[in-house]
Amino acid sequence: MQPLSPRAEPAAAGAALECDVLVVGGGPAGSTIAALLAESGRDVVVIEKAHHPRFHIGESLLPANAALFDRLGVRERVEAIGMTKYGVEFVSPDHEHRQFIEFQEAWDKSMPYAWQVRRSELDELLFRDAARKGARTFEGQRVREVAFEAEGAVAGIELEDGTRHAWRAKFVVDASGRDTLLANQLRCKEKNKRHNSSALYGHFTGAERLPGKLEGNITIFWFEHGWFWFIPLADGTTSIGAVCWPYHLKSRQKPLPEFFADTIALCPALAERLAGAALVDGRVYATGNYSYASAKSSGERFLMIGDAYAFVDPVFSSGVYLAMQSAFDGARVVEAVLDRRPDAAALRRAFDRAVQHGPREFSWFIFRVTNPTMREFFMSPQNPFRVKEALVSLLAGDIYGKTPIWRSIRVLKALYYLVSFGNLGRTVRAWKRRRINIRDIEVQAP
C-alpha cells in the first residue's frame, strides 16, 4: 500500500506499541466500533483527546438508535439517563398553530419513541462499555498524525504533558469527530457550499416545557435567521441552540451571552418559553463552518466514521444515529480486512455507499427546511401515497432497513417541486434569499 499523501511521520520515543485496530476518538462512533471489535476478540485501542465526562452538544436521539443500543446491550442504561421523546413540535412565525408529529405516525409503528440525553453521560456510558468489552481506552491523549505502511499504520500520540509515543496498528478508524483527523491530513475535507451555517447554544434551567407526555419532545422554532432547537433533559435543564446563517453570527458586537439573548428575542415564541429561565453558568458556545463532508470515507487500511467523515445541519437530530450506524457498518469491513477475506473490497464499497446514504437523504430536506414550501409541508402534513408516514420514518432514522418508504419519499419530493412551481414568485424570492444567506462568510468560533 502506498503511504498517505502528504506523508506524516509520527514522532515517538522508543519502539511503537502495537494493536490490531487503533480508534481515534471516544465518542459514539469510536466507542461503538471499539466495543464491537473488542467483543469479536480484536486487540483494540481507543485514543480520546479529552477526559470523560466531557461536554458535547447534540442531545437528541432518534428512534432508530434503540435497535443499535439493543445490539450493544446498553439500552436499559441509556433509558436510565434519558428523557423519553415521542415526537417533535414545529413552531413557525408564519402560522398561528403549532404542529405536533409523533414517531408512532411512521410507516413502521415499532419505533414510537427515542430519548433526549446529556451527551456527556451518553458518551461516557458508551466509552466505558467499550472498555468493559475489552478495548484498551486512553483519555487525555491526542493522535497528531498517521503514516501508513504496507501492512498497517503508525500513529503519533501526544500526551497532555507534551511527551510523545506511537502506536503501530493493522487498521486505523478515524472517529475524531469534527477534528476530522484523516480528512485534514489527506486534504479531502470539503465545506458544504449548499448549506453554510453556524450555531450558538447553551443550557437553561426553568424553561417552560410541554405538558404531560409531550414534555420530552424536541421543539423546532423557525425565525428570521434560521431555526432554534429546544431539547428538554431529564435533570431539568433544557438545551437551547440557534442554527443560523453565518452573516448573523458575524454581526456580533456584544459578549456572546448577550448576543445569544438578543437572538432568542428575535423568536417571540421561544422567548416566551424562556421568560423565567436562567442560562446555566452564564455559558454560551458558538461554532462556525457547520456542514462538511470528506471526498473519501475509506482506504485499504482506514475508515472514517461519524462526524470524521461528514457533518450535516442537526435539524433532524441525525448525528448520533449516523455515527453509530457507520460504526456497525465499519466493523464488518475491519473484520474482513484483518482476516484477509476475499469479500473485504466489496464490504468496503458497501460501507462507502452506506455512509454517503444517510447524510444525502437527510440533506435533501435539510437544504430546504427554511423554504416556505417545505415549511408548509411540516406545518400542515398530508398523507397521500403515504408520504407523511414515509417522512416520519425518515425523521425516525428508518433509512437503512427494509421499510418500503422510498417510493413515497420520491412522491413527496415531486409534490414539493410541483407546489414550488405553482408558487413561482415565492419560490424565486426564497431561492434568491438563500443564495445570499449561504454566501461564504468566515466565522470563527468565539
N, C-alpha and C positions, 0 to 999 in steps of 0.2 A: 504493500500500500504506500502511496505517495504521502509525504507529510503535508499537513495543512499549510496553506499559503495565506498570509505571511507566516513563516515558521516561528513558533515561540519556543524559546529554550528555557525550561524551568530551572531556576537557581535552587540548589539544595546542598545541605551539608551532609556528607556521608552517603551511604547507599540508600536507594529508594525503598520504601516499604512496598509491599505487594498485596494485591487483592484481585478478585475476578472482575468486579464491577465497581467503578467509582461514580457515585452520585453527587453532583454538585447542587446543593440546596436542599434544605429540610422542610420545605413547605408541603402542601397537599400532594403535589405531583411527585416530588422526590421521595417523600416518606412512603407513598403508596407503592411505587415501583420497588423501593428497597424492601418493603415488607413482603411483597410477592416473590421477589427473587431470593430473599433470605429463607423464606419458607420452603423453597424448592432446593435448598442446600447450597446456594451460591455464597461465596465469600464477598459480602457487600460492605462497602464503606460509604458513609454519608458525611459530607463536609458542609456544615452550616455556618455562615459568617456571624450570625447573631447568637444570642442565648435565649432559649425558650423559658418562659413565655415572652414573646415579643409582639409589639403592636403590628397589626396589619389590617388594612381596610378590605371590605368585601365580605360582609357578614351573612348575606342572604344565599341560601342553598336552593337547589331545585329538587322536585320530587324524584327525578331520575337518579339523584345521589343515593337514595335509600338502598337501591339494589347493590351499589358499589360498597356501601358501608356493610351491608349484609355479607358480601363476599369476603370482606376483610375481617368480619366478626366483631365490628365495633359499633354496630347500630345502637345498642342499648346505651352505650357510653355517650354517643352523640345526642341521643334523646334526653339524657340526663342533664346536659349543659345547654340544650336548645329551647327555643320558644317555637311552638307549632305555628306554621304558616299555611293557611288553607287557600290563599289566593292573593290577588293584587287589587288595589284600588287605584283608579286613574282619575286625576283631577285636572281639568283644563280651564284656563281663563276664558275660553270662548264658549263654554257650556255652563248652564245653570245646574245641571245634575252631576252627580258623581257616579262613575261606573265601577261595578264590582265584577270581577271574573274569578271563578273558583276552579281549582285544578280538577275537581270532580266532573267538570264540564268537558274534559278532554275526551278524545276518542277512546283511549284505554282508561277505564274507570278504576284501575287497580293502584293508581298513584295519586291519592287525593290530597296529600299534604307534603310539606317539607319543613325545614326549620330555619330560624334565624339563630346565629351563633356568634359569640365573640371569637374572632379568628385567632386571637392569642391562645384561647383554650382549645379550639379545634386543631390548630396546627401542632400544638404540643401533644395533644392526645395521639395524633397520627404518628408523630415523630417517635414518641415513647413506644408506641405499638410496633414500629419497625425494629426498634432495639430489642423488645421482648421476643420478637420472632427471629432474632439472630443477627441483624445488621449491626455493624460497628459504627456508632454515631459519634461525631465530634462537633462541638459547638465552639464559637469564638475563633474559627479558623476560616480563611478565605482562599479559594482557588484563584490564583493570579493568571495562570496560563496553562495551556495544554499543548504538548507536542506529540504527534502521532508517529508511531514506528510500524515496522512490518507486522508485528504481532500484537500490537496494543498501543498504549499511550503512557506518557509520563506527565503528571500534573504537578506544577509548582504550588506549594501551600505556604501562606504567610500566617503566622500566629499573631496574637494581639500584642505581644512584646516585640514584634518585628523580626523574630527569628524565622528561618525558613527550612522546609524539608520537602520531600517529594513522595508521591505515590505512583507506582507503576501498576497499571490496570490493563486487563484484556479488553475492556469495554468502558466507555465513558457515557454517562447520561447527564445531559445538561438540564437541570431543573432549577436554574438560578433565577427564575422569575424575570422581573424587569431589568435585572442586571445583564441579561442576555449575553452570557459569557462567550459562547462559541459564535453566536451570530455577529458579535462585535469583532471577535478575533478573525473570523472569516470574511468580515466586511460584507455580509449579506443581509443585514437588518435594513428593512425598508419602512420608512414612515408612511402611514396610511394617508395618502393625499385626499382620499374621498371622505375622510371623517376625522378632521383635525380638531381635537377638543382638549379641554383642561378640566381640572377638578379642585374643589375646595370641600373639606369635610371636617367634622368634629362630632363629639358625643355630648348629649344633653341629658339632664335629669329634669323631671317634671313636665315632659311633653305630653300633650293630650292625645291619647290613643283611641282607637276604635273600640266600641263596646263588645263585651262577651266573646264569642267565638272568633270575631274578626280582629281581636286585639293584636295578634301576631302578624297580621297581614302587612306586606310592604305597600307603601303608597308612592305613586309616581305623580309628581306635580310638574306640569309644564309651565314655563314662564318665558319672558321675552328673550332671554339669552341662552336658553337650553332647557334643562329639567333638573328637578331635585329628587333624591331618594329619601324616604322616611322608613327606617328599619327598627322596630322595637326589639329590644334584647331582654333576656329572661331576668337579668338583675335590676331591671327598672330603668336603665339608661336607653337612650334612643340614638341611633346613628343617623346623622343628617349630612347629606352631601349635595353639592351643586355641580353638575357636569355642564360646562358652559363653553361657548366659543372662545378661542384664545384672546380675541380683542378685549373681552370683558375683564379677564384676569390681568391683561396688560395695562388696563386703565387704572389699576390700583394706585392710590396715592396716600393711603392710610395704613396703619398697622393691620395685619391680616385679620384678627378677630373683629375689628370694626368694619372692615371691608366685607367680611362674611355676613355680619349683621345687616349691613346695607343691602347685600344681595338677597338675603332672606326677605327683607322688607319689600322687595320687588314682586314677591309672590304672596299676596294677602291671605290666601287660603292656608298656606304653610305658616305664615307669621301668626295667624290666629291660633294654630295648634301649638305654637311655641311661646304664646304670650306669658305663661307662667313658668317657663323653662329656664334653666341655667346651663351655661356651657361648662363642661367638666374641665377643671384645672385651667380654664381660660385658653385652652389649646386648640388651634385650628391648623390643619395640614393643607398643603397645596401641592399639586403636581401638574406639569405641562407635557406637551407632546404625547398625548394619551394613547393613540392607537398605532400599532405597527405589526409587521409580520416579517419573518425571515424568508429569504428566497429558497432556502432548503431546510428540511427538517431532519435529515439523517445522512449518514455516511457509512462506510464499511465498519467503522468501529465507534460510532457515536450516534446518539439520538438527541433531539431537542424536544422536550415535552412541556406542557402547560404554557405559562407566560414566557418561558425561554424561547418558545417558537413564535407565539403571536399573542397579542392582547387587543381585545375589542372593547368598545364602549360597554359599561356594565349595566345598561338599562334593563336587560333581561336576566341579570344575576347568573350568567353562564360560566363565570370564571373558574370556580372550584370544580364544577362538574366536568368541564372540558379538560382541566388539568388532570383530574383523577382518571377520566376515561382514556386520555392519552397514555397514562401510566400503565393501565391494564393492557392496552394495545401494544405498547412498547415492550412490556415484559416478555411477550411472546417472541418478539424479534430478538431480544437479547439472549433468551434461552436457545433459540435456533442457531445464532451466531456462535455462541460458546460451545455448542455441541457439534458445530460444523455440519449441520443438517443441510440437505440439498434444497429444502424449501425456504432457506433463510432469505434469499434475494426476493422471492415472491412475497414473503411476510413483510419485508421491509417496504416494498412497493405498496402493499395494502395499508401499512402504517402511514405512509406519506399521504395516501388518499384520505384516510380517516382523520388525521389531524387537520387537513385542509377543509374537510367537510363541515365540521362544527362551526368554525368561525365564518365560513362562507354562508351557511344557511342563516345563522343569526344576523350576519352583517347586512343581508338584503333588507331586513326590517329595520335594523339599527340606522342605516343610512337614511331611512325615510320616516323615522319615528317623529320628527318635528314637522313633517309635511302635513298641511291641513287635510289632505285626503286620508292619509294613514291615521291621523288623529281622529277623524270621523269614524273610521273603522273600529278603533279601540273604544271610542265613547258610545257608539251605537252598533254593537256587533250583531250581525245576522248570520244565519246558518244554512244558506242554500248550498247544495252539494257538499254539506258537512264542513264548510270552510271554517266555521268558528271552532268546531271540535279539533280540526287539524291545527289551527293556530294555537289553541290552548295546549295541545300536545307538544308543539314546538316550544312554547314557553315553559313547559314542564321538563324539557330536556329529552323528550322521547323521539330522538332523531337517529339513533343507531340500531334500533331493534326492528321488529317485523311489523309494527303498526303501519297500516297502509295509508299514510297521510299525504303522500307526495302528489297524487293527482289533485286532491283538494287544495293543496298549497299552490299548485300551478293555476288552478281556477281562481284562487284568491288574488294571486299576482295579476292575472288577466283582468279581474274586476277592478283592481287598483288602477291599472293603466286606462281602462275604459272610463272610470269615474274622473280620473285626472284629465283625460281628453275632453270629457263633457264639461269640465270647468276650466277651460283652457287658460283664460285670463288669470285666474287664481293660481293655476299650476305654474305659469310662466313667471309670475311675481315671486312665488315661493322658490323656484329654481334660481332666479337671479339673486334673491336674498341669501340662499345657501351658498352660492358661488362667492359672495362677499364674506359670509361667516367662516368658511373653511380656508380663507386665504392664509398663507404661511406667515404667521407671526411667531417668532421665537419667544416662548415664555419660560423663564427659569423658575423652578420651584423655590419659593421664598424660604 
